[in-house]
Amino acid sequence: MTGVGANRTVTTGQKECPFCAETIKAAAIKCRYCGSDLLPPTDEPESQDVRDGAAAAEDAEAGTDPQAEDEGEAGDAAGDATREERAGFAERWLGDGSRVLTAVLGVLVLVAGGLLWLAVDMASKDEVAPDGELTAAGSRAAIMEHSVGLAQTVMSYKAASAEKDIAAAKKLMTPQMQKDYEKTLPGEDKRKEQADLGIEVKAEVAPLSEEGAKAAQEGKACVDEDCAASIISATEDSAEVLLFVNQSATAPKTKNTVVSPTWEVLTLVKDDGGWLISEMKAAS
């Protein structure tokens, strides 16, 4: 290239000093006129392949892989796109109500827990009505069955084993009922006379079915629901039960038998987990 200065011509292989404007060699790094230091001549730019190779070598030394970074960035972008897609799916189905759904599920859990607590609480109270009356069929049936055994034991009596039978009966009564019971017993002299005659008093709650009646004739007691027993009232601590009792007195030596059917009302009270008779009277 040829350039023209103010008083001279710069030919190929020459250049002007930027400090004193004198013509010097193009390869000079120091001006021979003014002594100024010059920048070295600019080399031709490296080819793109050489630069790329050097960059790859530097990345390898640093432990990085441009291709892997590109792939990682692409993977991150794909992951973000997937999450956005899932979020979009949730929004399409739930909209802005996702928080509402969470709240509703929480309420349902609380309600389920409350219902479970209520069921346990009702079971622990044995299904007690607001007025205190037991409503569970199983509990009422158990009281009736228990009252049948109490009545038959207390109202039965064998003169030959009077003391033993009386003691067994008293164990099923409250202290006050024991006193009332003693008033109905024959005196000591009378008991000896009854023992000599072999008198025996036997009480059985009447059966309701024909099959039960036939079983009773064979000396079998009524069973569960087949017994003539009905609850008048029942709470957790007390109960009144109506019973139809067949009481018979026999004297083998005289061959006499006296049958005395009667309706009896038993009042029961809870004592240490069991039931005791607190009162027993004929139904009016």
C-alpha positions in Angstrom: 0.0 0.0 0.0 1.3 3.5 -0.8 0.3 6.5 1.2 1.3 10.2 0.6 2.5 12.4 3.6 2.9 16.1 3.6 6.5 16.2 2.1 7.2 12.6 1.5 5.9 9.3 0.2 5.5 6.2 2.4 6.1 3.1 0.4 5.3 -0.5 1.1 7.5 -1.8 4.0 7.5 1.6 5.6 5.4 3.5 8.1 5.2 6.9 9.8 6.3 7.4 13.4 3.2 8.5 15.3 5.4 10.7 17.5 7.6 12.6 14.9 5.9 11.7 11.6 9.3 10.6 10.1 9.2 7.6 7.7 10.6 4.5 9.2 10.6 0.8 8.5 7.3 -1.0 9.0 9.0 -3.6 11.3 10.7 -0.9 13.5 9.8 -0.9 17.2 11.8 2.2 18.0 11.9 5.4 15.9 15.4 6.2 14.7 14.6 9.9 14.6 12.9 10.6 17.9 13.8 7.5 19.9 10.2 6.7 20.8 9.2 3.1 21.5 6.6 1.7 19.1 4.2 -1.2 19.3 5.3 -4.3 17.6 3.7 -5.0 14.3 0.3 -6.8 14.4 0.4 -10.4 13.4 -2.3 -12.0 11.2 -5.3 -13.2 13.2 -5.3 -16.8 14.1 -7.7 -19.0 12.2 -11.0 -19.9 13.9 -10.0 -23.5 14.2 -6.8 -22.7 16.0 -8.7 -20.4 18.5 -11.3 -23.0 19.0 -8.6 -25.6 19.7 -6.9 -23.4 22.2 -10.2 -22.6 24.0 -11.0 -26.3 24.2 -7.5 -27.0 25.7 -8.1 -24.2 28.3 -11.5 -25.7 29.1 -10.0 -29.1 29.5 -7.4 -27.8 31.9 -10.1 -26.1 33.9 -12.2 -29.3 34.0 -15.1 -27.9 32.0 -16.7 -29.2 28.8 -18.4 -26.6 26.7 -20.5 -29.3 25.0 -21.5 -30.7 28.4 -22.3 -27.1 29.6 -24.4 -26.6 26.5 -26.2 -29.9 27.1 -26.6 -29.1 30.8 -28.1 -25.7 29.9 -30.4 -27.5 27.4 -31.4 -30.0 30.1 -32.1 -27.2 32.6 -34.2 -25.5 30.0 -36.1 -28.7 29.3 -36.6 -29.3 33.1 -37.9 -25.7 33.5 -40.2 -26.4 30.5 -41.5 -29.6 32.1 -42.1 -27.9 35.5 -43.9 -25.1 33.7 -45.9 -27.7 31.8 -46.8 -29.6 35.1 -47.7 -26.3 36.7 -49.9 -25.5 33.8 -51.6 -28.9 34.1 -52.3 -28.3 37.8 -53.6 -24.8 37.0 -55.8 -26.1 34.3 -57.4 -28.7 36.7 -57.2 -26.8 39.9 -57.0 -23.2 38.8 -56.4 -20.8 41.7 -58.3 -23.3 43.9 -55.3 -25.5 44.7 -55.0 -23.8 48.1 -58.8 -24.2 48.6 -58.5 -27.9 47.8 -55.7 -28.2 50.4 -57.9 -26.5 53.0 -60.9 -28.7 52.1 -58.8 -31.8 52.6 -57.6 -30.5 55.9 -61.2 -29.9 57.0 -62.2 -33.4 55.9 -59.3 -34.9 58.0 -60.5 -33.0 61.0 -64.1 -34.0 60.5 -63.1 -37.7 60.1 -61.1 -37.4 63.3 -64.0 -35.8 65.1 -66.4 -38.6 63.9 -63.9 -41.2 65.1 -63.7 -39.6 68.5 -67.5 -39.4 68.7 -67.8 -43.1 67.9 -65.3 -44.0 70.6 -66.9 -41.7 73.1 -70.4 -43.1 72.4 -69.0 -46.7 72.7 -67.4 -45.8 76.0 -70.7 -44.4 77.2 -72.4 -47.6 76.0 -74.9 -45.6 73.9 -76.5 -43.7 76.7 -79.5 -41.6 75.8 -79.8 -37.9 76.9 -81.9 -39.0 79.9 -79.3 -41.5 81.0 -81.2 -44.6 79.6 -79.1 -47.4 78.1 -80.0 -47.9 74.5 -77.6 -50.6 73.5 -79.5 -53.8 72.9 -76.5 -55.9 74.0 -76.2 -54.1 77.3 -80.0 -54.4 78.0 -80.0 -58.1 77.1 -77.1 -58.7 79.5 -78.9 -57.0 82.4 -82.0 -59.1 81.7 -80.0 -62.3 81.6 -78.2 -61.4 84.8 -81.5 -60.6 86.6 -82.9 -64.0 85.7 -80.0 -65.7 87.5 -80.4 -63.4 90.5 -84.1 -64.0 90.9 -83.9 -67.8 90.5 -81.1 -67.9 93.1 -82.7 -65.7 95.7 -86.2 -67.2 95.4 -85.0 -70.8 95.6 -84.5 -72.6 98.9 -83.8 -76.1 100.1 -84.6 -76.8 103.7 -81.9 -79.4 104.1 -79.2 -76.9 103.0 -80.9 -73.7 104.3 -77.9 -72.0 105.8 -75.8 -72.5 102.6 -78.6 -71.3 100.3 -79.4 -68.3 102.5 -75.8 -67.2 102.6 -75.5 -67.5 98.8 -78.6 -65.4 98.3 -77.4 -62.6 100.6 -74.2 -62.2 98.6 -76.5 -61.0 95.7 -78.2 -58.3 97.8 -77.4 -54.9 99.2 -77.2 -54.6 103.0 -80.7 -53.2 103.2 -82.1 -55.9 101.0 -80.5 -58.5 103.2 -82.5 -57.2 106.2 -85.7 -57.3 104.2 -84.9 -60.8 103.0 -84.3 -62.1 106.5 -87.8 -61.1 107.5 -89.3 -63.5 104.9 -87.3 -66.5 106.1 -88.9 -69.2 108.4 -87.6 -69.3 112.0 -85.0 -71.8 113.2 -87.5 -74.3 114.6 -89.5 -74.1 111.4 -86.5 -74.8 109.2 -85.8 -78.0 111.1 -89.3 -79.1 110.6 -89.1 -78.3 106.9 -85.8 -80.2 106.6 -87.4 -83.2 108.1 -90.2 -83.1 105.5 -87.6 -82.5 102.7 -89.2 -79.3 101.6 -87.6 -77.6 98.6 -88.6 -74.3 97.0 -87.6 -73.8 93.4 -87.9 -70.6 91.3 -87.7 -70.5 87.6 -88.3 -67.6 85.2 -90.9 -68.8 82.8 -90.0 -69.4 79.1 -91.8 -67.6 76.3 -91.8 -70.3 73.6 -93.5 -73.7 73.5 -90.0 -75.2 73.1 -88.9 -73.5 76.2 -92.0 -74.7 78.1 -91.2 -78.2 77.1 -87.6 -77.8 78.2 -88.9 -76.4 81.6 -90.9 -79.5 82.2 -87.6 -81.4 81.8 -86.1 -79.2 84.5 -84.2 -76.9 82.1 -84.2 -73.1 82.6 -85.1 -70.6 80.0 -82.4 -69.3 77.7 -81.6 -65.7 76.9 -84.4 -64.0 74.9 -86.7 -66.9 75.6 -87.0 -65.8 79.2 -90.1 -63.8 80.4 -88.0 -60.8 81.4 -88.4 -57.2 80.4 -86.5 -54.1 81.3 -88.6 -51.3 82.8 -85.6 -48.9 82.9 -81.8 -49.2 82.8 -79.0 -46.8 83.3 -75.3 -47.4 83.8 -75.8 -47.6 87.6 -79.2 -49.0 88.1 -82.0 -51.0 86.5 -85.6 -52.2 87.0 -86.5 -55.5 85.5 -89.9 -57.2 85.3 -89.8 -61.0 85.6 -92.5 -63.7 85.5 -91.4 -66.4 88.0 -92.8 -69.9 88.5 -92.1 -70.7 92.2 -92.9 -74.2 93.3 -92.6 -75.8 96.8 -92.4 -79.6 97.1 -92.4 -81.9 100.1 -91.4 -85.5 98.9 -92.5 -87.1 102.1 -96.0 -85.6 101.9 -96.1 -85.8 98.1 -97.5 -82.3 98.1 -96.6 -79.6 95.5 -97.6 -76.0 95.6 -97.0 -73.9 92.5 -97.1 -70.1 92.8 -96.5 -68.1 89.6 -95.8 -64.4 90.2 -94.7 -61.2 88.6 -91.6 -59.8 90.3 -89.9 -56.5 89.9 -86.2 -56.5 90.7 -84.4 -53.2 91.3 -80.7 -53.6 90.6 -77.7 -51.4 91.4 -74.2 -51.5 90.1 -71.6 -52.5 92.7 -67.9 -53.0 91.8 -68.8 -53.8 88.2 -71.5 -56.3 89.2 -75.2 -56.1 89.9 -76.9 -56.5 93.3 -80.6 -56.6 94.2 -81.5 -53.5 96.2 -85.3 -54.3 96.2 -87.6 -57.1 95.2 -91.3 -56.9 95.2 -94.4 -58.4 93.6 -95.7 -56.4 90.7 -98.9 -54.6 91.5 
